[in-house]
């Protein structure tokens, strides 16, 4: 006989654990930003040590967001990238990066998102063997590596 699962609807979502974790790109789709009409790539991630934990981010290619997006992409491609936007979306699939996340509450929905300005690449850091601490990434004291 299986034990009955318990649910506490007043408790926070147990799958939303912010901090520095290793993420893998599961899906990357080219599209157009609804707010600006600019080209963008929607990136869907799963956490490597907890595949049921998901995150989404947007890489928008516009004058106002270019520098931020460029920083993020350098975490995914530390050696650089030169090519088409469609090929970029394809090349992102399977890439692993570290992300420093926080819980974002928007219109009654909670999700994880990268903290802008955190780590070395606007919320992200390139994957290195041995973990982010071996590459000199510094997180706040309350975020253990």
C-alpha positions in Angstrom: 0.0 0.0 0.0 1.4 3.4 -0.9 1.5 6.3 1.5 -0.9 9.2 0.9 0.9 12.3 -0.5 0.3 15.5 1.4 -0.3 18.9 -0.1 -0.1 22.3 1.7 -1.4 25.0 -0.7 -0.1 27.7 1.6 3.5 26.5 1.4 5.8 27.8 -1.4 6.5 25.7 -4.4 9.0 23.0 -3.4 10.4 22.9 -6.9 11.5 26.5 -6.9 14.8 26.5 -5.1 16.8 29.6 -6.0 20.6 29.7 -5.9 23.5 28.8 -8.1 22.9 25.6 -10.1 24.0 23.9 -13.3 21.3 24.1 -16.0 20.9 22.5 -19.4 19.2 24.0 -22.4 16.4 21.7 -23.5 14.8 23.9 -26.1 15.6 27.2 -27.9 13.1 28.7 -30.3 13.5 31.7 -32.5 10.6 34.2 -32.4 9.6 37.8 -32.1 9.2 39.7 -28.8 5.5 40.6 -28.2 6.4 43.8 -26.5 9.1 45.2 -28.9 8.7 43.2 -32.1 12.4 42.5 -32.1 13.9 39.1 -32.9 14.4 36.9 -29.8 15.2 33.4 -28.7 13.1 31.8 -26.0 15.3 29.4 -24.0 13.9 26.6 -21.9 16.2 25.0 -19.3 16.1 22.1 -16.9 18.3 21.9 -13.8 20.9 19.1 -14.2 20.6 17.8 -10.7 16.8 18.1 -10.7 15.4 17.7 -14.2 11.8 18.4 -13.1 12.9 22.0 -12.1 12.5 24.3 -15.1 13.4 27.8 -16.0 12.8 30.0 -19.1 14.7 33.1 -20.3 14.6 35.3 -23.3 17.5 36.5 -25.4 16.3 39.6 -27.2 18.3 41.1 -30.0 17.4 44.8 -29.9 19.4 48.0 -29.4 18.3 48.3 -25.8 18.9 44.6 -24.9 22.0 43.8 -27.1 24.7 44.3 -24.4 22.8 42.2 -21.8 22.0 39.4 -24.4 25.6 39.4 -25.6 26.8 38.9 -22.0 24.5 36.0 -21.5 25.5 34.4 -24.8 29.2 34.6 -23.9 28.3 32.3 -20.9 26.9 29.8 -23.4 29.6 30.2 -26.0 32.8 31.3 -24.2 34.8 31.0 -27.4 32.4 33.3 -29.2 29.7 32.8 -31.9 29.3 34.1 -35.4 26.4 32.9 -37.5 22.7 33.1 -38.2 20.0 33.5 -35.5 18.3 30.3 -36.6 21.6 28.4 -36.2 22.2 30.0 -32.9 18.9 28.6 -31.5 19.9 25.2 -32.7 23.4 25.4 -31.3 22.1 26.4 -27.8 20.3 23.0 -27.3 22.3 20.8 -24.9 24.6 23.6 -23.7 25.2 23.6 -19.9 25.7 26.8 -17.9 25.5 27.9 -14.3 22.7 30.3 -13.4 22.1 32.2 -10.2 18.4 32.2 -9.9 15.7 33.9 -7.8 12.0 33.3 -7.5 9.9 35.6 -9.6 6.2 36.2 -8.7 4.2 37.6 -11.6 0.4 37.8 -11.8 0.0 35.0 -9.3 2.5 32.6 -10.9 5.9 31.8 -9.4 8.9 30.8 -11.5 12.7 30.8 -11.4 14.6 33.4 -13.3 18.3 34.4 -13.5 19.4 37.3 -11.4 20.5 40.1 -13.8 24.0 41.2 -13.0 24.8 38.0 -11.0 27.8 35.7 -11.6 30.0 36.8 -14.6 27.6 37.0 -17.5 24.4 38.7 -16.4 23.0 35.9 -14.3 25.0 33.1 -16.0 28.5 31.7 -15.9 30.1 29.2 -18.3 30.2 25.5 -17.3 33.6 24.4 -16.0 34.5 21.0 -14.5 34.7 21.2 -10.8 32.0 23.7 -10.3 31.6 27.5 -10.3 33.9 28.0 -7.3 36.8 26.5 -9.1 36.4 29.2 -11.8 36.5 32.0 -9.3 32.8 32.8 -9.3 31.7 34.4 -6.1 28.2 34.0 -4.7 26.7 35.7 -1.6 27.4 33.9 1.7 24.0 32.4 1.8 24.4 30.6 -1.5 26.7 27.6 -1.1 28.4 26.1 -4.1 
